Amino acid sequence: MTADPARSRLLDELWNRDHRYYELARQHVHATASSPGEYDFLRAHLPAAGDILEVGCGEGSNMEVLAAPGRRFVGCDLSALALRLARDASPADGARRFVRGEGEALPFADGTFCAVMGISLLEHLPHPEMVIAEMARVLAPDGTLLLLSPQYGGPLGASPCRRGGGAVRFLRRLLRAHLPRRGTEMGWERVAPSLLAGAAHGGDRDAVIEPELTGLVRCLSHLGLQPLVVTSGLEWATWLDSPGSLPQQLARAVCERLGRLGVRPYRNFGPLVAVAARRPRREP
Ligand SMILES: C[S@@+](CC[C@H](N)C(=O)[O-])C[C@H]1O[C@@H](n2cnc3c(N)ncnc32)[C@H](O)[C@@H]1O
């Protein structure tokens, strides 16, 4: 298994141990899926039928809410507890299978799936580039990759594991968003999961990294994937965390207004990273 001390601790102390974590994840998925927005995006881009892989499937709720007669799901996760809960909640018709494995080395042959999805996964990955490359590898030509996560790494975002430094972080990220980027690295910032420091349960206190849309799109094109839809979710989602201080609220209001008008780079500053990308038949 890929070595990372924070991930090993999360697996031992949370993902392989804590039923409550998966109950909360299930509640969150069902609540979000019954509101307009994120799950409409997923439904619109998932093929109506075929073999679909979810990496980091957790307790399997995404497959529950995205189930359709022709879709055969395979859920893959590091956690034996998550897979047990997912199997227990699945019908016995064989339309959902579960395999233990890590996203950094998926236990599937090249080109196996017509769609591969990672929902609320990216923020838990110490090496997101490796996992995305693996997701692309197991995708069939013409297949669709779907990624959906909070945009903690944008100028207006921060994971719940962050404390303080809001104004400096905002200005640094705002400046960076206006500068041309070099290289192929996504450049996402790491955070220390506050759950491991004794924080109470709550959304994404097990985040290890802060996803950001522009870097993700660069990574996908480097892998030869063609973006079909790229959005920071300004058109659907509300902000995920507290409103923040007055200066933060003002900055957010101005950036959000520009973003909703479609002005670059502000349109990429919304609360989510949401991407549907296609693997072309022949790599360009
Ligand atoms: C927040 S849960 C998300 C569960 C589900 N996708 C959802 O939306 O509710 C994150 C899951 O990712 C799994 N995970 C984290 N890193 C992983 C990796 N590198 N490979 C596979 N699964 C991973 C964890 O075990 C955990 O079950």
PDBQT file of the ligand as one rigid body, heavy atoms in Angstrom, charges set to zero:
ROOT
HETATM    1  C1  LIG A 301     -15.743  10.852   2.686  1.00  0.00    +0.000 C 
HETATM    2  S1  LIG A 301     -15.698   9.131   2.310  1.00  0.00    +0.000 S 
HETATM    3  C2  LIG A 301     -16.582   9.227   0.813  1.00  0.00    +0.000 C 
HETATM    4  C3  LIG A 301     -17.520   8.080   0.662  1.00  0.00    +0.000 C 
HETATM    5  C4  LIG A 301     -18.451   8.253  -0.534  1.00  0.00    +0.000 C 
HETATM    6  N1  LIG A 301     -17.707   8.476  -1.761  1.00  0.00    +0.000 N 
HETATM    7  C5  LIG A 301     -19.431   9.393  -0.273  1.00  0.00    +0.000 C 
HETATM    8  O1  LIG A 301     -19.543  10.302  -1.087  1.00  0.00    +0.000 OA
HETATM    9  O2  LIG A 301     -20.090   9.312   0.763  1.00  0.00    +0.000 OA
HETATM   10  C6  LIG A 301     -14.065   8.852   1.760  1.00  0.00    +0.000 C 
HETATM   11  C7  LIG A 301     -13.783   7.389   1.466  1.00  0.00    +0.000 C 
HETATM   12  O3  LIG A 301     -12.607   7.328   0.663  1.00  0.00    +0.000 OA
HETATM   13  C8  LIG A 301     -11.876   6.189   1.032  1.00  0.00    +0.000 C 
HETATM   14  N2  LIG A 301     -10.505   6.422   0.586  1.00  0.00    +0.000 N 
HETATM   15  C9  LIG A 301      -9.650   7.364   1.013  1.00  0.00    +0.000 A 
HETATM   16  N3  LIG A 301      -8.501   7.298   0.343  1.00  0.00    +0.000 NA
HETATM   17  C10 LIG A 301      -8.619   6.272  -0.541  1.00  0.00    +0.000 A 
HETATM   18  C11 LIG A 301      -7.764   5.713  -1.518  1.00  0.00    +0.000 A 
HETATM   19  N4  LIG A 301      -6.545   6.193  -1.701  1.00  0.00    +0.000 N 
HETATM   20  N5  LIG A 301      -8.219   4.674  -2.249  1.00  0.00    +0.000 NA
HETATM   21  C12 LIG A 301      -9.461   4.169  -2.049  1.00  0.00    +0.000 A 
HETATM   22  N6  LIG A 301     -10.321   4.658  -1.137  1.00  0.00    +0.000 NA
HETATM   23  C13 LIG A 301      -9.906   5.706  -0.388  1.00  0.00    +0.000 A 
HETATM   24  C14 LIG A 301     -12.048   6.102   2.547  1.00  0.00    +0.000 C 
HETATM   25  O4  LIG A 301     -11.818   4.794   3.022  1.00  0.00    +0.000 OA
HETATM   26  C15 LIG A 301     -13.493   6.547   2.705  1.00  0.00    +0.000 C 
HETATM   27  O5  LIG A 301     -14.356   5.441   2.713  1.00  0.00    +0.000 OA
ENDROOT
TORSDOF 0
